[in-house]
Amino acid sequence: MSTDVKFLAILCLACSAAAFAIDQPPTTAPNDPQTETTPNDPQTEPAPNETETTTAPPKSPRAGELIEGKEVNPYVYSPEEIPVDPNNPAETNLREALTAMGPVAIEWYQHVQTLSNPFFEGRDPGSRGNDLAAEYVEFFMKQAGLEPAFDGVQDPKVKSYRQPFELQGGAPVVETAVVSMNGNSLKRGDQFEVLGSSGSGNVTAPIVFAGYAIENGQDDYTSFGENDDFTGKIVIFLRYEPLDENGRSLWSDRRFSGYAGMRPKLDALAQRKPAALIMVNPPECKSGARGLENTQSSVFGSSYEFPIVQLTQEQAEALLKSADISGRSLMDLRRLADDAKIKTIALKPDVTVSINVSISEKGLPAQNVGGIIPGKGSLASEWVILGAHYDHVGMGYFGAQPNNRGKLHPGADDNASGTAAMLCLTKKLKDYMGSNESPENCRSLLLMAFTAEEMGLDGSREYVKHPTIPADKIAAMVNMDMVGRLSGDRLAISGTGTAKDFPDLIRPAVVASGLTIDADSGGRGPSDHASFYAAGIPVLFLFTRTHPEYHTPQDQAFTVNPYGASKVIVLTEGLIQILATTPIKPVFQSTDSTGGSSRGYAKVRLGIQPDMTKRKTGGLAIEGISEGTSAADAGLKKGDVILKWDDEPMNDMSELMSQLREKNPGDIVTLRIQRDGSEQDVIVTLKAGEK
């Protein structure tokens, strides 16, 4: 036995002895002269006149008091436990509360607390935090005794819990970034930054100033001359749109109008063939960004063929003063652009800027994680899949509100909650399948943790494209996404119409759970079950509720409901048991005419099922149209690609939801779409969303 092991053994024995001592009543040491007598012993009672030797009764400790002269033995030190004040929520006894909720709630809450910890970096695909989350899920699948679900990459005979794949459209990687002006090289990150929409190029050229680079603004406002051609020139332009004397937008009461969007500016500039672009924040702009963007946060749609950088206001000021014939400042030029008094300004031809940028887009490594519980008997060759996505949006550079970009998004409810529920069910289902409680014929179970759901259901799409199980052998797929905020014992289950007689089949589990279920027959929706539904597989999607913390930094573990989650887990366990043991395999049926559930909280609904695959050329592709909706009435079709919404670029679901939240029933919008290789405008009258 090593010295370390001996020490550990002694420490364990000491701790055990201490624990035993704590549980025993205090005893009096034999032959201790200080403790042999008692207060009732007449020989020890003081005489009435000996008041100077009388010992005062001990005082109760007061708050904030330092009690000196104590000797504390850490093995037996245990002050009296004082009951908490039930009227003071801050004094809630967390141990008692969680114990009352039960072991399932405790286990679930521990998983949620862990996965939503900042250590996991918001779990966005390609990050170290996402890899750690995959490792965490795999660990607990192994602990529960699940078998690996996939063939190994190097050797198919060596099984793996991981299904690795590469995500397209990864974050741009800057290989080279050099900017020099007036003979001085600037420091990246302090004085300039490469924008995420930049292309590669090595350019030394004179500059021109293009104001706000707005082609067609309000009241015929334009930043360009009629015959502007920027060939061989570097264009410096202002972000946002014309401002008033207080630095607020002249065209909007709420920060900025659609004219401030970056994509239309870059498109307008690209049409005039610049050698490179320099963006700068307008000085004294009240609602705009103050500092430099970073490459990840500045992907404004697809990339361009020329370098695009951002300068600080200080560097832009120095450049413009040296290059402008009249020596005007950045503020001088901003005010002229505000008042539409200038269009493109040619600057001194001998003042040049050098920009050398090399940028690449590398695919992001990603992995689904899966484990198997084998079935038995005549149904063992058929399967039920239980899934949840373990990724989230990281620092909010995609799928989050623009004002929260760069902030950690913990993703406690979305979807640490579903991942935690799935992990709680691994051992429960494993024990059930191996017990006498289960019938002799049971379908096999595949438990899956998907990644890249937030990027467009990429993980579940990858599995459906490269499955380990033929689609006709999958009886059903059950998906848990945002199941951590149960309120009033009521939740939604979507997909109840995706198999014949699904409601009757699952009703016993619902009754046994005691929960109230809002059943949505639709099989599509913004989560991983939609990938399986599209492959003709019956699906069920459990979801507790929407809330203001969705896709914000406030989606933290203290906001979830462990006791409610334990009820959802019991319900899901019952659903899986029914699906695994019912003799007749559920028969798929389409529900496309019914649409699907949404988590957007908008007053209006467009009515499309988006193809959530990120497109390198920009735009939001339409995978399906729901009958009777705004999209159907406007004549939108499957295969259309939405490029713009009232001149604002449209690239993903988060941008679509941002637009819908701003609208009311009856509002009319113009969508620029691409159909069969050509572009056209479609007028859409928006209808109210479903209650």
C-alpha positions in Angstrom: 0.0 0.0 0.0 1.5 3.4 -1.0 1.8 6.3 1.4 -1.0 8.1 -0.3 -3.3 5.1 -0.1 -2.4 4.8 3.7 -3.2 8.4 4.2 -6.5 8.1 2.4 -7.5 5.0 4.4 -6.7 6.8 7.7 -8.7 9.9 6.6 -11.7 7.7 5.7 -11.5 6.0 9.1 -11.3 9.4 10.8 -14.2 10.7 8.8 -16.3 7.6 9.7 -15.4 8.1 13.3 -16.3 11.7 13.2 -19.6 10.9 11.5 -20.3 8.3 14.3 -19.4 10.9 16.9 -21.7 13.4 15.5 -24.7 11.0 15.7 -24.0 10.1 19.3 -25.3 12.0 22.4 -22.5 13.9 24.3 -20.9 11.8 27.0 -19.0 12.6 30.2 -15.4 11.5 30.2 -14.6 9.3 33.3 -12.4 10.6 36.0 -12.5 14.1 34.6 -12.6 16.4 37.7 -14.2 19.2 35.7 -17.2 17.0 34.7 -17.7 14.5 37.5 -20.0 16.8 39.5 -23.4 18.0 38.6 -25.2 21.3 39.2 -27.4 19.5 41.8 -24.5 18.3 43.9 -24.8 20.2 47.2 -21.0 20.1 47.7 -20.6 22.3 44.5 -23.3 24.8 45.0 -21.9 28.3 46.0 -22.9 29.9 49.3 -25.5 32.6 49.2 -22.9 35.3 50.0 -20.3 34.1 47.5 -21.9 36.1 44.6 -18.5 37.1 43.3 -17.9 33.4 42.2 -21.3 32.9 40.6 -21.1 32.0 36.9 -23.6 33.9 34.6 -25.7 31.8 32.2 -24.3 31.6 28.7 -25.6 34.3 26.3 -27.1 33.4 23.0 -24.8 34.4 20.1 -25.9 37.6 18.3 -25.7 38.2 14.6 -22.4 39.6 13.6 -20.7 38.6 16.9 -17.2 37.3 17.0 -17.0 34.7 19.8 -13.4 34.4 21.0 -11.6 31.9 23.1 -13.2 28.9 21.5 -11.4 25.6 20.6 -13.1 24.1 17.6 -12.7 20.4 16.8 -13.8 20.0 13.2 -14.7 16.4 13.7 -17.4 17.1 16.2 -18.3 20.7 15.6 -22.0 20.9 14.9 -24.0 23.9 16.1 -27.7 23.5 16.6 -29.6 23.6 13.3 -32.1 26.4 13.4 -35.3 25.9 11.3 -35.5 28.3 8.4 -38.2 31.0 8.3 -40.9 29.7 6.1 -42.0 33.2 5.3 -38.6 34.2 3.9 -38.0 32.7 0.5 -34.3 33.5 0.7 -34.0 31.0 3.6 -35.5 28.1 1.7 -33.8 24.8 2.7 -32.7 23.6 -0.7 -31.8 20.2 0.6 -35.3 19.6 2.0 -36.9 21.0 -1.1 -35.0 18.8 -3.5 -35.4 15.8 -1.3 -39.1 16.3 -1.3 -39.1 16.4 -5.1 -37.5 13.0 -5.3 -34.4 11.4 -6.7 -35.4 11.9 -10.3 -35.8 15.6 -9.8 -32.4 15.7 -8.0 -30.6 13.8 -10.8 -32.3 15.9 -13.5 -31.4 19.1 -11.8 -27.8 18.1 -11.4 -27.5 17.4 -15.1 -29.1 20.8 -16.0 -26.8 22.7 -13.6 -23.8 21.0 -15.1 -24.6 21.4 -18.8 -25.7 25.0 -18.4 -22.5 25.9 -16.5 -20.4 28.6 -18.2 -17.6 26.0 -18.4 -19.5 24.4 -21.3 -19.4 27.8 -23.2 -23.0 27.6 -24.3 -22.4 24.3 -26.1 -22.3 25.8 -29.6 -21.0 23.3 -32.3 -17.3 23.5 -33.0 -16.5 24.8 -29.5 -14.6 23.0 -26.7 -17.8 23.3 -24.6 -19.8 21.3 -27.1 -17.1 18.6 -27.2 -17.2 18.4 -23.4 -21.0 18.2 -23.4 -20.7 15.2 -25.9 -18.2 13.6 -23.5 -20.5 14.2 -20.6 -23.5 12.5 -22.4 -21.3 9.6 -23.5 -20.1 9.1 -19.9 -23.6 8.7 -18.5 -24.7 6.4 -21.4 -21.8 4.1 -20.5 -22.7 4.4 -16.8 -26.3 3.2 -17.5 -24.9 0.2 -19.5 -26.0 1.3 -23.0 -24.2 -0.2 -25.9 -22.5 2.1 -28.5 -24.8 3.0 -31.4 -22.3 3.6 -34.2 -19.4 1.9 -36.1 -16.0 3.4 -35.4 -14.6 5.7 -38.0 -11.2 4.0 -38.2 -12.4 0.5 -37.7 -16.1 -0.4 -38.1 -15.6 -3.4 -35.9 -14.8 -1.1 -32.9 -18.1 0.4 -31.9 -18.5 4.1 -30.9 -21.0 6.2 -29.0 -20.2 9.1 -31.5 -21.4 9.8 -35.0 -18.9 12.4 -36.2 -19.6 14.7 -39.2 -18.6 18.1 -40.5 -20.9 21.1 -40.4 -20.9 23.3 -43.5 -20.8 27.0 -43.2 -18.5 27.2 -40.3 -17.1 30.4 -38.9 -14.7 32.2 -41.1 -11.0 31.7 -40.2 -8.7 34.7 -40.8 -5.3 33.4 -41.9 -3.8 36.8 -42.8 -4.8 40.3 -41.7 -2.7 43.3 -42.4 -3.8 46.9 -42.8 -1.4 49.8 -43.4 -2.2 53.5 -43.9 0.1 56.5 -44.1 3.0 54.2 -43.7 1.9 52.7 -40.4 0.7 49.1 -39.8 -2.4 48.9 -37.7 -3.0 46.4 -34.9 -5.8 43.9 -35.4 -8.4 43.9 -32.6 -7.4 47.3 -31.4 -7.4 49.5 -34.5 -9.1 47.3 -37.1 -10.8 44.0 -37.6 -11.6 41.7 -40.5 -15.4 41.4 -41.0 -16.9 37.9 -41.3 -18.3 38.6 -44.8 -14.9 39.5 -46.1 -13.2 37.8 -49.0 -9.5 37.4 -49.6 -7.2 39.9 -51.4 -4.0 41.9 -51.2 -4.8 45.5 -52.2 -3.0 48.8 -52.2 -5.2 51.6 -53.6 -6.5 55.1 -53.1 -9.8 55.6 -51.2 -13.2 57.1 -51.8 -15.9 58.0 -49.3 -19.4 56.7 -49.9 -21.3 58.1 -47.0 -23.8 55.6 -45.6 -23.6 53.4 -48.8 -27.4 53.4 -49.1 -28.7 53.0 -52.6 -32.3 54.0 -52.2 -33.4 55.5 -48.9 -36.3 57.6 -47.7 -37.3 60.6 -49.8 -35.1 59.5 -52.7 -32.0 59.5 -50.5 -28.9 57.9 -52.1 -25.2 57.8 -51.3 -24.1 57.1 -54.8 -23.6 59.1 -58.0 -25.2 58.0 -61.2 -22.1 56.5 -62.7 -20.1 55.4 -59.7 -17.5 52.8 -60.5 -15.1 51.8 -57.7 -12.8 49.7 -59.7 -9.3 50.0 -58.3 -10.5 51.9 -55.3 -11.0 51.2 -51.6 -14.3 52.5 -50.4 -14.8 53.8 -46.8 -18.4 54.0 -45.7 -20.5 54.7 -42.6 -22.5 52.0 -40.8 -26.3 52.5 -40.1 -28.2 55.5 -41.6 -28.6 59.3 -41.5 -28.7 60.7 -38.0 -30.1 63.8 -36.4 -28.1 66.4 -34.4 -28.6 64.2 -31.3 -27.1 61.1 -33.0 -30.5 59.3 -33.5 -31.9 57.9 -36.7 -33.7 60.4 -38.9 -35.8 57.5 -40.4 -36.9 55.5 -37.4 -38.3 56.1 -33.9 -36.8 52.7 -32.8 -33.1 52.6 -33.2 -32.8 52.1 -37.0 -35.0 51.4 -40.0 -34.4 48.6 -42.5 -32.2 50.9 -44.5 -29.4 50.5 -41.9 -29.0 46.8 -42.8 -25.5 45.7 -43.8 -26.4 43.3 -46.5 -28.0 45.8 -48.8 -25.1 48.2 -48.3 -22.6 45.5 -49.2 -24.6 44.4 -52.2 -24.8 48.0 -53.5 -21.1 48.5 -53.0 -20.2 45.2 -54.6 -22.2 46.1 -57.8 -19.8 49.0 -58.2 -16.7 46.7 -58.1 -14.6 48.0 -55.3 -11.1 46.6 -54.6 -11.8 46.5 -50.9 -14.2 48.1 -48.3 -13.6 49.9 -45.0 -16.6 50.2 -42.6 -16.6 52.7 -39.7 -19.2 53.4 -37.0 -20.5 57.0 -37.3 -19.3 59.2 -34.5 -21.8 60.2 -31.7 -24.3 57.6 -32.8 -26.6 57.0 -29.8 -28.0 53.6 -30.7 -25.1 52.1 -32.6 -22.2 49.9 -31.6 -19.2 51.6 -30.0 -16.3 49.4 -30.8 -15.1 47.0 -33.4 -17.0 43.9 -34.4 -15.2 40.6 -34.4 -15.0 38.3 -37.4 -17.5 35.8 -36.0 -20.2 38.5 -35.1 -20.0 40.2 -38.5 -21.1 37.6 -41.0 -23.7 39.6 -42.9 -25.0 36.9 -45.2 -22.7 35.3 -47.8 -19.0 36.3 -48.2 -17.8 38.7 -50.9 -14.9 38.5 -53.3 -12.9 41.4 -51.9 -11.5 42.3 -48.4 -13.8 44.0 -45.9 -12.4 45.5 -42.7 -13.6 47.8 -40.0 -11.5 50.7 -38.7 -11.9 52.4 -35.4 -13.3 55.9 -35.5 -9.9 57.3 -34.5 -8.1 55.6 -37.4 -10.8 56.5 -39.8 -10.6 60.1 -38.6 -6.8 60.2 -39.2 -7.2 58.6 -42.6 -10.0 61.0 -43.9 -8.3 64.1 -42.6 -5.2 63.2 -44.5 -7.0 62.2 -47.6 -9.8 64.8 -47.9 -8.8 67.8 -50.0 -10.5 70.1 -47.5 -9.2 68.3 -44.4 -12.6 67.5 -43.1 -13.1 65.3 -40.1 -15.2 62.1 -39.8 -17.9 64.1 -38.1 -17.9 66.8 -40.8 -18.4 64.1 -43.4 -21.1 62.4 -41.3 -23.1 65.6 -41.1 -22.9 66.1 -44.8 -24.1 62.5 -45.4 -26.9 63.0 -42.8 -28.2 66.0 -44.8 -27.8 64.3 -48.2 -25.4 67.1 -49.3 -22.8 64.7 -50.6 -22.6 61.6 -52.7 -19.4 59.7 -53.3 -16.3 61.8 -52.6 -13.1 61.2 -54.3 -10.1 61.7 -52.0 -6.5 62.5 -52.7 -5.1 59.9 -55.1 -1.7 59.9 -53.5 -3.2 58.8 -50.1 -3.4 55.0 -50.3 -4.3 52.2 -48.0 -2.9 48.6 -48.1 -5.2 45.8 -47.1 -4.0 42.1 -47.1 -6.6 39.6 -46.0 -6.6 35.9 -46.4 -9.8 34.2 -45.1 -11.1 30.7 -45.3 -14.2 28.9 -44.2 -13.5 25.6 -42.5 -16.2 23.1 -41.7 -16.9 22.6 -38.0 -16.4 19.1 -36.5 -19.5 17.9 -34.8 -20.9 14.7 -33.4 -24.1 13.1 -32.4 -24.0 10.8 -29.3 -26.0 7.6 -29.2 -26.5 4.5 -27.1 -28.5 1.3 -27.6 -30.8 -0.8 -25.3 -31.4 -4.0 -27.2 -34.9 -5.3 -27.5 -36.1 -8.9 -27.2 -38.3 -11.4 -28.8 -40.1 -10.9 -32.1 -40.0 -7.1 -31.9 -36.3 -6.7 -31.3 -35.5 -5.8 -35.0 -37.8 -2.8 -34.7 -36.8 0.4 -33.0 -38.0 3.4 -31.0 -35.8 6.5 -30.8 -35.7 8.8 -27.9 -33.8 12.1 -28.7 -32.8 15.5 -27.4 -30.4 18.1 -28.7 -27.5 19.0 -26.4 -26.1 22.0 -28.2 -27.1 25.6 -27.8 -26.1 29.0 -29.3 -22.8 29.6 -27.4 -22.0 33.3 -27.3 -25.1 34.2 -29.4 -23.4 34.9 -32.7 -26.2 32.9 -34.4 -29.8 32.1 -33.4 -29.9 34.9 -30.8 -31.1 38.5 -30.5 -28.6 41.0 -32.0 -28.3 42.9 -28.7 -27.1 39.7 -27.0 -24.4 38.8 -29.4 -21.1 38.2 -27.6 -22.8 37.1 -24.3 -22.8 33.6 -22.9 -26.1 31.8 -23.5 -26.3 28.9 -20.9 -29.3 27.1 -22.5 -30.7 25.6 -19.3 -34.2 24.9 -20.7 -33.0 24.9 -24.3 -31.9 22.2 -24.2 -30.0 21.1 -21.2 -33.5 20.2 -19.9 -34.3 17.7 -22.6 -30.8 16.2 -22.6 -31.0 15.8 -18.8 -34.4 14.1 -19.1 -33.0 11.7 -21.7 -30.0 10.9 -19.4 -32.4 10.2 -16.5 -34.2 7.8 -18.7 -31.2 5.8 -19.8 -31.0 3.7 -16.6 -34.7 3.7 -16.1 -35.3 2.2 -19.6 -32.3 -0.1 -19.3 -33.6 -1.5 -16.0 -37.1 -1.8 -17.5 -36.0 -3.8 -20.6 -34.1 -6.2 -18.4 -36.8 -6.7 -15.8 -39.7 -9.1 -15.6 -42.0 -6.1 -15.9 -41.3 -5.8 -19.6 -43.1 -8.3 -21.9 -41.1 -11.0 -23.8 -41.4 -9.0 -27.0 -39.9 -5.5 -27.0 -38.5 -3.1 -29.6 -34.9 -2.0 -29.3 -34.3 1.5 -28.1 -31.8 4.1 -29.5 -31.2 7.0 -27.2 -29.7 10.0 -29.1 -28.2 13.3 -28.2 -28.1 15.5 -31.3 -25.8 18.4 -31.9 -26.3 21.5 -34.2 -30.1 21.6 -33.7 -29.8 25.4 -33.3 -27.9 25.7 -36.6 -30.7 24.1 -38.5 -31.5 20.6 -37.2 -28.1 19.6 -38.7 -27.4 16.7 -36.2 -30.7 15.0 -36.7 -30.6 15.6 -40.4 -27.1 14.0 -40.5 -28.5 10.9 -38.7 -31.5 10.6 -41.1 -29.2 10.9 -44.1 -26.8 8.3 -42.6 -28.9 6.2 -40.4 -27.9 3.1 -38.5 -31.5 1.8 -38.7 -33.6 1.6 -41.9 -36.5 4.1 -41.7 -39.1 1.3 -42.1 -37.7 -0.4 -38.9 -38.3 2.7 -36.8 -41.7 2.6 -35.1 -41.5 6.1 -33.7 -39.2 8.9 -32.7 -39.8 10.8 -29.4 -38.2 14.2 -29.0 -37.7 16.3 -25.8 -36.8 19.9 -26.3 -37.4 22.5 -23.6 -39.1 20.4 -21.0 -37.8 22.2 -18.0 -40.5 24.8 -17.3 -43.7 22.8 -16.5 -46.4 25.0 -15.1 -49.8 24.0 -13.9 -49.0 20.3 -14.8 -49.7 21.2 -18.5 -47.5 20.7 -21.5 -47.7 20.1 -25.3 -47.1 17.0 -27.3 -46.9 17.6 -31.1 -47.0 14.9 -33.7 -50.1 13.1 -32.3 -51.5 12.9 -35.9 -48.3 11.5 -37.5 -49.4 7.9 -36.9 -52.8 6.3 -37.2 -54.6 6.1 -33.8 -51.6 7.7 -32.0 -53.9 9.5 -29.5 -55.5 6.3 -28.4 -52.2 4.5 -28.2 -50.5 7.1 -25.9 -53.6 8.0 -23.8 -52.8 5.4 -21.0 -49.4 7.0 -20.4 -51.0 10.4 -20.3 -53.7 9.3 -17.8 -51.1 7.6 -15.6 -49.0 10.8 -15.6 -51.8 13.0 -14.3 -50.7 15.7 -16.6 -52.8 17.8 -19.0 -51.6 17.5 -22.5 -52.3 19.9 -25.4 -52.1 17.6 -28.4 -50.9 19.1 -31.7 -51.2 16.7 -34.6 -48.5 18.4 -36.7 -45.2 16.6 -37.3 -43.1 19.6 -38.3 -41.7 22.2 -36.1 -38.5 23.8 -34.9 -36.8 20.8 -33.4 -35.2 17.5 -34.3 -38.4 15.4 -34.6 -39.0 17.3 -37.9 -36.1 15.6 -39.5 -37.6 12.2 -38.8 -41.1 13.2 -39.8 -39.7 14.3 -43.2 -38.4 10.8 -43.6 -41.8 9.3 -43.0 -41.4 8.3 -39.4 -44.1 8.9 -36.7 -43.0 11.4 -34.1 -43.9 12.8 -30.8 -42.5 16.1 -29.5 -42.7 17.1 -25.8 -42.4 20.8 -24.9 -43.4 22.5 -21.7 -43.7 26.2 -22.6 -42.4 29.3 -24.2 -40.8 32.0 -22.0 -39.0 35.4 -22.2 -35.6 33.7 -21.5 -35.7 31.7 -24.7 -32.4 32.2 -26.6 -31.2 34.8 -24.1 -28.4 34.8 -21.5 -31.1 34.5 -18.9 -32.0 30.9 -19.7 -30.2 29.7 -16.6 -30.5 26.7 -14.3 -32.2 28.5 -11.4 -35.2 29.3 -13.7 -36.2 25.6 -14.3 -38.6 23.4 -12.4 -37.0 20.1 -11.3 -40.2 18.7 -9.8 -42.1 19.4 -13.0 -39.4 17.8 -15.1 -39.6 14.7 -13.0 -43.3 14.4 -14.0 -42.4 14.9 -17.7 -39.8 12.1 -17.3 -42.4 9.8 -15.9 -44.7 10.6 -18.8 -42.0 10.0 -21.3 -41.0 6.7 -19.7 -44.6 5.6 -20.1 -44.7 6.7 -23.7 -41.5 4.8 -24.6 -42.8 1.7 -22.8 -46.0 1.7 -24.8 -44.2 2.4 -28.1 -41.7 -0.3 -27.4 -44.2 -3.0 -26.5 -47.3 -2.4 -28.6 -47.5 -5.4 -31.0 -48.6 -3.5 -34.0 -46.1 -1.0 -35.4 -47.6 2.6 -35.7 -48.5 3.5 -39.3 -47.2 6.9 -40.5 -49.5 9.5 -41.9 -48.7 13.0 -43.1 -50.0 16.1 -41.3 -48.6 18.8 -43.6 -51.9 20.6 -43.9 -52.0 21.2 -40.2 -48.7 23.1 -40.0 -46.7 22.6 -36.8 -45.8 24.1 -33.5 -43.8 27.3 -33.1 -41.8 28.9 -30.4 -41.7 32.4 -31.8 -44.3 34.2 -29.7 -45.2 36.4 -32.7 -48.7 37.9 -33.2 -48.5 36.8 -36.8 -47.5 33.6 -38.6 -46.1 33.2 -42.1 -46.9 29.5 -42.5 -43.7 28.0 -43.9 -41.7 25.0 -43.0 -38.1 26.3 -43.5 -35.2 24.3 -44.9 -32.9 25.1 -42.0 -29.7 24.1 -43.8 -27.4 27.2 -43.9 -27.0 28.4 -47.5 -23.6 29.7 -48.6 -25.4 32.2 -50.9 -27.8 33.5 -48.3 -31.5 33.2 -48.2 -34.1 31.1 -46.3 -35.3 28.1 -48.4 -38.9 26.9 -48.0 -39.4 23.2 -47.4 -43.1 23.2 -47.1 -46.2 25.5 -46.9 -49.1 25.1 -44.4 -52.6 25.4 -45.9 -54.7 28.4 -45.1 -51.7 30.5 -44.0 -50.3 33.9 -45.1 -47.7 32.1 -47.2 -50.2 29.8 -48.9 -52.5 32.8 -49.7 -49.6 34.7 -51.2 -48.7 31.8 -53.5 -45.3 30.9 -51.9 -44.2 27.4 -52.9 -41.9 24.6 -51.7 -38.5 25.3 -53.1 -38.8 29.1 -53.0 -35.9 30.9 -51.3 -36.7 34.1 -49.4 -33.9 36.6 -50.0 -35.3 39.8 -48.5 -38.1 40.9 -46.2 -39.0 44.6 -47.1 -35.4 45.1 -48.2 -33.9 43.4 -45.1 -31.8 40.3 -45.9 -33.3 37.0 -44.8 -30.8 34.3 -44.0 -32.2 32.1 -41.2 -35.1 31.5 -38.9 -33.9 33.9 -36.2 -34.1 36.8 -38.8 -37.6 35.6 -39.9 -38.8 35.5 -36.3 -37.3 39.0 -35.6 -39.4 40.3 -38.5 -42.6 38.5 -37.4 -42.4 39.8 -33.9 -42.6 43.4 -35.2 -45.8 42.8 -37.2 -49.5 42.7 -36.5 -52.3 40.9 -38.2 -53.2 42.7 -41.5 -49.7 44.1 -42.1 -48.5 43.8 -45.7 -44.9 42.9 -46.5 -42.9 42.4 -49.7 -40.8 39.3 -49.9 -38.1 39.1 -52.5 -37.8 35.4 -53.4 -35.8 33.3 -55.8 -37.8 30.8 -57.8 -36.5 28.6 -60.6 -33.3 30.6 -60.9 -35.0 34.1 -61.1 -36.0 36.7 -58.6 -39.4 38.2 -58.0 -41.4 40.1 -55.4 -44.3 38.5 -53.6 -46.8 40.6 -51.6 -47.9 38.9 -48.3 -50.7 39.9 -46.0 -49.9 38.6 -42.6 -52.5 36.6 -40.6 -52.7 36.1 -36.9 -50.6 33.3 -35.4 -52.2 30.4 -33.6 -53.1 31.0 -29.9 
